[in-house]
């Protein structure tokens, strides 16, 4: 898959209360959650970003609560993928399970500034900065996770496997 | 090479004969937990995937504790959806209304989670059950849906960090202070993806309530789980509650650790985590004069009877400062009843406290104790992120029940020694 978009860069330890505050957790409707994405970190974020843009952050992105509303809000807001130096582990699971592509790279996050445009090719594991003509390598996603994403997330992956079991 | 307690518990839930850190495994789950915020998504995913019947009606626990008593129409709708699912699936461990307690205090108290179990919960503080010598970790709603369907889930076997804690605890220092100190030392991602194994002579004497507080906050250091090897103290807690078999595991002497950290607990004062990270920790003697508007004593971290006893010991002869809203939240109905029996509730009310029913509401800025712009709270909870308990320009200071009670009296962050 190829993602091309403007970078919205955030700092270290962006927590799930910043991504989607608990006061909005009385719904799990993706559209409603998207309206408040990153509200407590940048109140104008959803008005300024465009569909397909890429979110970038430092260490431990998504720390705190297990709320799946966080990757749902990011995905529904139109962010195509998230690149961080590291992810908090529950967010990491949730993102894959939701089908929100995420990538870890310390080097890349250090090298790229807010507002720059990049292209991510997840199949070849390369990231290109549009105006700098620089190429970075990222770790490929392991085969069984690729399958999970290709199936459309964890539940569809399981449903597919169960279907096969049941039909022998 | 031997195995850690975390590796052993994970291995016994697979068909594997050998296991090591870094390995990806598929494991059987003993108990899967959801609440009124996370279960609705899980139920939706379960249904969308064609789920008809959950894998085992005795192994799924649904606890409506976050926005309850229902704070508005949306939260009432969420609870209704979970209630109907629980009834349809005949789920044994369904809690709401007068039975409901804060999930991570309730499940151990009711003997639903036990030593040696593999527990997942769609709530990050599921790691609390590691205090019992269980492997317990927080996951998302979709993971919960997968477990409700299959009874299994994929895991990456974590590396472990061993904490060796020695020395005699100073007066007013509790498990909460130990874990705040540790998070202050290693940072909010200091144990990212890893298990935190708590050992040492101090731990061997530590009561269950303190162990629960410590395991509870493992996630605040980024850990996958926190764990204590079960011992006589665990046994005394579990034997009167368990209604099924359980297993005690412990780490081998030659188990591999990614790091070993020694801590002299005798040198630790009561701790306070300043805004806006649980790692922003200072000893109480260096807290300065921070005026507060609210003191919250409760939550899955510190809402147990032992915590209420400590607070009552301080509030017995004092009143909360007039400008402070003191909110006490007994974590479960059993704790509430016990506190009534011991006269603790009367002590709190005489001190000017508001007694809340068991609820997670105030801790996560849901309801029952929201902060306005510019307000500050000292709280025995586990997170002090921006906007956690209300307005983005409010502040949360994390501490144990002794500091929270003393602070309520003096109207500023304070040590019980100042009274």
Interface residues (C-beta under 8 A of the other chain):
Chain A: X13 X15 X17 X18 X21 X22 X23 X25 X26 X27 X28 X40 X41 X59 X60 X63 X64 X65 X66 X67 X68 X69 X71 X86 X88 X89 X90 X93 X94 X97 X98 X144 X153 X154 X155 X156 X158 X159 X162
Chain B: X24 X37 X38 X40 X41 X44 X45 X46 X48 X49 X50 X66 X67 X71 X72 X74 X75 X78 X121 X122 X123 X124 X126 X138 X139 X140 X141 X142 X143 X145 X146 X149 X150 X188 X189 X192 X193 X219 X222 X224 X277 X364 X365 X366 X383 X385 X386 X387 X388 X392
